[in-house]
């Protein structure tokens, strides 16, 4: 079975918590445009630094593989 991408897991978690991307941007301090580029357009990888901010904001422990 294919392991789920961390980007998919983050989006799924936001959906389950009924939180918009703008909330994550405010809470994590990662600019909305950056999150949009990473999670929606998939034009860049998620840095360990940004993933740490996202995890702290959402109370998760996702990891980059």
C-alpha positions, -999 to +999 in steps of 0.1 A: +000+000+000+013+034-009+021+057+020+000+089+020+018+121+012+023+145+041+006+172+020-025+150+016-025+143+054-023+180+063-052+188+039-072+159+053-066+170+089-077+206+080-109+193+064-117+171+094-112+200+117-132+222+094-103+247+092-095+268+061-060+272+048-061+309+059-065+297+095-034+275+092-015+304+077-024+327+106-019+301+133+014+287+119+030+319+107+036+303+073+024+328+046-008+318+029+008+319-006+035+295+006+009+271+020-012+273-012+019+267-034+029+237-012-005+221-005-027+230-035-005+237-065+022+212-054+049+235-069+073+232-040+082+208-012+074+214+024+105+224+044+112+208+077+109+243+093+075+249+078+063+214+087+074+220+123+053+253+123+023+235+108+025+206+133+027+230+162-003+250+149-024+218+143-012+197+172+000+170+148+033+152+143+035+147+105+070+140+091+087+146+058+098+114+040 
